[in-house]
Amino acid sequence: MSTKIAIVTGADGDMGMVETRAVAQAGYHTVMACYCPKKARDKCMKLRQETGNPNIEVIGIDLANLRTVREFADIIRKRFGRVDLLMNNAGTLETGRHYTVDGLERTVSVNYVGPYLLTRLLLPLMSAGARIVNMASCVHPLGRLNFPEFFEQGCKGWFIRFRPYSNSKLAIILFTMELARRIHDRGITVNAVDPGIVDTGIIRLQMFIDPLTDLLFRPVIRTPQQGADTAVHLLLDNDVKGETGHFFRSRHIVNLGPKYTRHPKMQELWDRTETIVRPFLQ
């Protein structure tokens, strides 16, 4: 039987390390898909020692550069020819409006368009039983999808860092549900997960916001281990085998209701994203 392959984006981050450790301990040949491969290699060596699994490696990817996403997928196809687990974990919360080489707002590219393209490219390498888990967020109810501003600016109007972030997390949830519907007959599951408010670099705010953030959120902030728990559950546990198209929090399905399952812009989001990524799918 061929070795099973797991891919974790942002694998050298706080929650990414937890997820990578879990799938490596489960015996998967684990690919740490990282923005800074040189920095990630020390962590890779540490995980090899901790897990006793020598088959953990780092391959570079920049979700803010769609060409590198295609290059990463090509490496996976040529070297392994299969993918069994895909954890779209990487994310960013930009402090200002920044643009990618593809003309996208950076938050939207890293949190949504890059994972969308990576998933689409790797789907042909997946077979029945493969699992995809997308990292969402508890702030998705704040998300609003205005086109074309969502892709080009992150949000309509004044830039406040949580607006593009919440918009991108709403988009990844809608993508999860629509993809699950489209590939249901293939036996591949795809789910989204809310890790809660986790003590990682992504929520450490700047300047005067820090004390207020600490006061409000410190009592409910989770450790990276706690934040990654539901994602690991979805990747590995048998009791969720076959569950697809859901949004999970604390190992339980959250009923999103028709506001999301029948979101009026779900199809338009898919179509517009397909137009953006089409050159990299060919």
Secondary structure, DSSP 8 states (H G I E B T S, - for coil): ----EEEEETTTSHHHHHHHHHHHHTT-EEEEEESSHHHHHHHHHHHHHHH----EEEEE--TT-HHHHHHHHHHHHHHTS--SEEEE------SS--B-TTS-BHHHIIIIIHHHHHHHHHGGG--TT-EEEEE--TTGGG----TTHHHHHSSSSS--THHHHHHHHHHHHHHHHHHHHHTGGGT-EEEEEE--SB-SGGG---TTHHHHHHHHHGGG-B-HHHHHHHHHHHHH-GGGTT--S-EEETTEEE---HHHHT-TTHHHHHHHHHHHHHHHH-
